[in-house]
Amino acid sequence: MCRTRISRAAHVTCGGIIYQGDAYPKEYQDQYIAGNLLSNAVYWHKLTPKGSSFTAEHGGDLLVANDTWFRPVDCFQGPDGSVYVADWYDNALHTSTRSTTGTRPTRRFTRSSTRARSNPSHLTCARRPRPSWSSC
């Protein structure tokens, strides 16, 4: 089955942080990092002051999952400058109906850091085995 990737323009951004660590290159400093539920990815956004607020534009991919169940719902910055992502591991994009596959969502945390990597835009969240649940 072929899955079409949803455009970055159609997004649900949640759980964002203003990055203030030193584990990533200088271009990430004071920029907005947030999860995108629809594209199974974490993006960073360039912030530009505008009056008493800011404007933002897509800066690039920080973490792109090759697993369609990856649902980044929150980001945290660790004391070492790494970005931690809370993943609501689920096959459904919404919660208005129960899953027809009989599976339940799982919560995971992913750590992202560039300390030993030269290019942070190629971080990935690998597919993990689906949890098996017995019927209640």
C-alpha positions in Angstrom: 0.0 0.0 0.0 1.4 3.4 -1.0 1.0 6.2 1.5 1.1 9.8 0.3 3.0 12.1 2.5 1.0 15.1 3.8 2.3 18.5 2.8 4.1 20.5 5.5 1.5 23.3 4.8 -1.3 21.1 6.1 -0.2 20.6 9.7 -1.1 20.2 13.3 1.7 21.7 15.3 1.8 20.9 19.0 4.1 20.7 22.0 6.6 23.2 20.7 9.7 24.7 22.4 12.0 27.6 21.8 15.3 25.8 21.5 18.0 27.3 23.8 20.5 24.5 24.0 23.9 24.0 22.4 23.6 20.5 21.1 22.5 21.7 17.7 24.1 24.1 15.3 23.7 27.9 15.8 20.9 28.2 13.3 18.6 26.3 15.7 19.3 28.7 18.6 16.1 30.5 19.7 14.0 28.8 17.0 10.7 27.1 17.4 10.7 23.2 17.4 7.4 21.4 17.4 5.8 18.1 16.4 3.5 17.7 13.4 0.8 15.0 13.9 -0.2 14.7 10.3 3.2 14.3 8.7 4.7 12.1 11.5 7.6 14.5 11.9 9.2 17.2 14.1 10.0 20.4 12.3 11.9 23.5 13.3 10.7 27.0 12.3 12.6 30.3 11.9 11.2 33.0 14.1 11.4 36.6 13.1 10.3 39.4 15.5 7.4 41.5 14.2 6.2 44.2 16.5 5.2 42.7 19.8 5.0 39.1 18.4 6.8 36.9 15.9 6.3 35.4 12.4 7.5 31.9 11.6 8.5 30.1 8.4 9.4 26.4 8.0 13.1 26.0 8.7 13.4 22.3 8.0 13.0 18.7 9.2 14.4 17.9 12.6 13.1 14.3 12.9 11.1 12.5 10.2 9.6 9.1 11.1 9.3 6.2 8.6 6.5 4.8 10.8 3.0 6.0 10.2 2.0 5.5 13.8 4.5 8.1 15.0 2.5 11.0 16.6 4.8 13.6 18.2 2.6 15.4 20.8 5.2 17.2 22.9 8.8 18.3 22.9 11.2 19.0 25.8 14.8 20.2 25.9 17.1 18.2 28.2 19.9 19.7 30.3 22.4 18.4 27.7 20.7 20.3 24.9 19.0 17.2 23.4 15.4 17.4 22.2 13.1 14.8 23.7 9.9 14.0 21.9 6.8 12.5 23.5 5.2 10.1 20.9 1.5 9.1 21.1 2.1 5.9 19.2 -1.2 5.3 17.5 -2.6 4.4 14.0 -5.5 6.9 14.2 -5.2 10.6 13.5 -8.2 11.3 15.7 -9.9 10.0 18.8 -13.6 10.3 17.9 -13.9 6.6 17.1 -12.1 3.5 18.3 -9.5 1.9 16.2 -10.9 -0.7 13.8 -7.7 -2.8 14.1 -8.3 -3.5 17.8 -5.0 -1.8 18.9 -4.5 0.7 21.6 -2.1 3.7 21.5 1.3 3.4 23.1 3.3 6.2 24.6 7.1 6.5 23.8 9.8 9.0 24.2 12.5 9.7 21.5 15.8 11.5 22.2 17.3 13.6 19.4 20.8 15.0 19.6 23.5 16.0 17.1 26.5 15.6 19.3 27.8 12.7 17.2 26.1 13.6 13.9 27.1 16.1 11.3 23.7 16.6 9.8 20.7 16.9 12.1 18.2 17.0 9.3 18.6 13.2 8.7 17.4 12.1 12.1 14.8 9.3 11.9 12.5 7.5 14.2 12.6 3.8 13.1 9.6 1.6 12.9 9.1 -0.4 16.0 7.1 -3.6 16.4 3.4 -3.0 16.9 2.2 -3.8 20.5 -0.1 -6.8 20.7 -3.2 -6.4 22.9 -5.5 -9.1 24.1 -9.2 -8.5 23.9 -10.8 -7.1 27.1 
